Each structure stands twice: as C-alpha cells, then as structure tokens.
C-alpha cells in the first residue's frame, strides 16, 4: 500500500491484455497527484508520458480519474532514472520499453510453441531487439567516454595553469596568448 491510500469503488480497469493478470487487481491505486508526490514527477509530466505511450494508468475511476498501481510507480521511477541518471531521450526510453514488452510476449509465445520455424522467428526477432539495445547503449557509452575525455582535457589545461603559477610563470592559453592579456581586452 502506498501512503495508506486504497481506491476500490467504481474502478474501471485496463484491458486484460495490457497487464499480467496478477497485476490487474485494483487493490491499492493512487491518483495522479499522489503518484507525482511518490515519484518526484509532476502530474503534467505523467500525463505527457501517457500521451507518448510510455505509461498507461492501471485503471480509471467512475469520475474518469487516472488511477495507478505499484507497477506504474516502478515504471515511472525506471523512466525517470533512464532520463535523469542515464541521459536517455524519451524516444530511446520508449524503444527500450517497447523492446522489453515484446521480449515478454515473445517468451510466452516461445514456450507455448512446438513449431521449430516459429520458435526460430521468435528468437531472430529477440536477437534483433537485443542488438538494437546494445547499439543504443554503446552510443550512450561512446558519448559519455567523449565527455570524460573532454573533461580530462579541461582538467589538464587547468593543472598546467596551476603549474605555471606555482613556477612563477604567466599561464598561457592554447593560442599562446598570456592569460592576463585575454581579460584585459574584454
């Protein structure tokens, strides 16, 4: 239970195919402002994520209020982490979430099928999706590595200035001009 809030009367649930049966029961549902407080997101951001297809409320009340469950909170925290901590765009997050949903459906289909050709097609699709995830993550790693390299260059430049000052020399900029000349021309 989140914040001792439980909404049961007049709840309209999502279609059963949208969620696993175990998660569909509307035991402890939160309104959008409560979810916003729990996740640190604004109600407007949560609605925007719904518009983009990143999130679907667990249910709606008789008054058409959006109602969210623990799975929704976890998904919003995951989205926020990818966005804020890992720097993923919402498009990248959407693709990762879609691939994960398809992966779960593929797993069910794979286990239910005895047809070798169908199982091979499912595995080929899964491998393609994982390859796309790897490519997305590698691009992110490459970008972060480039940012680290740039920051290390700035640090090296500053430590050279520090060494110059400690050695009684005037620090020089990369273009060869003394640092004191730059400030005077502004």
C-alpha positions in Angstrom: 0.0 0.0 0.0 1.3 3.5 -0.9 0.5 6.3 1.5 -2.3 4.4 3.2 -4.5 5.0 0.1 -6.8 2.4 -1.3 -9.3 3.1 -4.1 -11.8 0.4 -4.9 -15.3 1.7 -5.7 -16.1 2.5 -9.2 -12.8 1.4 -10.8 -12.6 0.7 -14.5 -9.5 -1.5 -15.2 -7.4 -1.7 -18.3 -8.0 -4.3 -20.9 -6.6 -7.7 -19.5 -4.1 -7.9 -22.4 -2.4 -4.7 -21.2 -1.2 -6.2 -17.9 -0.5 -9.6 -16.5 -3.5 -10.9 -14.5 -1.6 -10.7 -11.2 -1.0 -7.0 -11.6 -4.6 -6.2 -12.8 -6.3 -6.3 -9.5 -7.0 -2.7 -8.3 -6.1 -3.3 -4.7 -4.2 -0.1 -3.9 -4.5 2.6 -6.5 -3.2 6.1 -6.4 -4.5 9.3 -8.1 -2.1 11.2 -10.3 -1.1 13.8 -7.6 -0.2 11.0 -5.2 1.9 9.3 -7.8 3.6 12.7 -8.6 4.5 13.0 -4.9 5.8 9.4 -4.7 7.9 9.7 -7.9 9.0 13.3 -7.8 7.4 13.9 -11.2 4.7 16.5 -12.0 1.2 15.4 -12.9 1.8 17.2 -16.2 4.9 15.0 -16.9 3.0 11.9 -16.0 0.2 12.8 -18.4 2.8 13.6 -21.1 4.4 10.1 -20.6 0.9 8.7 -21.2 0.5 10.7 -24.4 3.8 9.3 -25.6 2.7 5.8 -24.8 5.4 5.3 -22.1 2.7 4.7 -19.4 -0.9 3.6 -19.2 -2.8 4.0 -16.0 -3.8 0.8 -14.3 -7.4 1.9 -14.1 -9.9 4.9 -14.2 -12.4 5.8 -11.5 -16.1 6.4 -12.2 -15.2 10.0 -12.5 -12.5 9.2 -15.1 -9.6 9.9 -12.7 -6.4 8.2 -13.7 -5.5 5.5 -11.1 -2.1 4.0 -10.8 -0.7 0.9 -9.1 2.7 -0.2 -7.8 3.7 -1.4 -11.3 3.0 2.1 -12.6 5.2 3.6 -9.9 8.0 1.3 -10.7 7.7 2.1 -14.4 7.8 5.8 -13.7 10.8 5.5 -11.5 12.5 3.4 -14.2 11.7 6.1 -16.9 12.9 8.9 -14.6 16.2 7.0 -13.9 16.8 6.4 -17.6 16.0 10.0 -18.4 17.8 11.8 -15.5 20.6 9.4 -14.4 21.5 7.8 -17.7 20.5 10.7 -20.1 18.3 8.7 -22.4 15.9 10.6 -24.6 12.2 9.8 -24.3 12.3 8.2 -27.7 15.1 5.9 -26.6 13.2 5.1 -23.4 10.1 4.3 -25.5 12.1 1.9 -27.7 13.7 0.2 -24.7 10.3 -0.2 -23.0 8.7 -1.5 -26.3 11.5 -4.0 -26.8 11.1 -5.2 -23.2 7.3 -5.7 -23.7 7.8 -7.6 -26.9 10.5 -9.7 -25.2 8.0 -10.7 -22.5 5.4 -11.6 -25.2 8.0 -13.5 -27.2 8.9 -15.5 -24.1 5.3 -16.6 -23.7 4.9 -17.4 -27.4 8.2 -19.3 -27.5 7.2 -21.5 -24.5 3.8 -22.2 -26.0 5.0 -23.2 -29.4 6.4 -26.5 -30.6 6.9 -25.3 -34.2 10.6 -25.0 -34.9 10.2 -22.3 -37.6 8.0 -20.2 -35.3 10.5 -20.6 -32.4 13.3 -19.6 -34.8 11.5 -16.5 -35.9 10.8 -15.5 -32.3 14.5 -15.9 -31.4 15.6 -14.0 -34.5 13.2 -11.1 -33.5 14.5 -11.2 -29.9 18.2 -11.2 -31.1 17.4 -8.2 -33.3 15.9 -6.3 -30.4 18.8 -7.1 -28.1 21.2 -6.0 -30.8 19.3 -2.7 -31.1 19.5 -2.2 -27.3 23.2 -2.9 -27.4 23.7 -0.4 -30.2 21.8 2.2 -28.2 23.8 1.5 -25.1 27.1 1.6 -27.0 26.2 5.0 -28.4 25.5 6.2 -24.9 28.8 4.8 -23.6 30.7 6.4 -26.6 29.1 9.8 -25.8 29.9 9.5 -22.1 33.5 8.5 -23.0 33.8 11.5 -25.2 32.5 13.8 -22.4 35.0 12.3 -20.0 37.9 12.8 -22.5 36.8 16.5 -22.9 36.6 17.0 -19.1 40.1 15.4 -18.7 41.4 17.8 -21.3 40.0 20.8 -19.4 41.4 19.5 -16.1 44.9 19.0 -17.8 44.7 22.6 -19.1 43.8 23.9 -15.6 46.6 21.9 -13.9 49.1 23.4 -16.5 47.9 26.8 -15.5 48.4 25.9 -11.8 51.9 24.6 -12.5 52.8 27.8 -14.4 51.6 30.0 -11.5 53.5 27.8 -9.0 56.6 28.0 -11.2 56.4 31.8 -11.3 55.3 31.9 -15.0 52.3 33.5 -16.6 49.8 30.9 -17.7 49.3 30.7 -21.5 46.2 29.9 -23.4 46.2 27.3 -26.1 46.6 30.0 -28.7 49.8 31.1 -27.0 48.5 34.4 -25.6 49.1 35.1 -21.9 46.0 34.6 -19.7 46.3 38.1 -18.4 46.1 39.6 -21.9 42.7 37.9 -22.6 41.0 39.5 -19.6 42.3 43.0 -20.5 40.9 43.0 -24.0 37.3 42.5 -22.9 
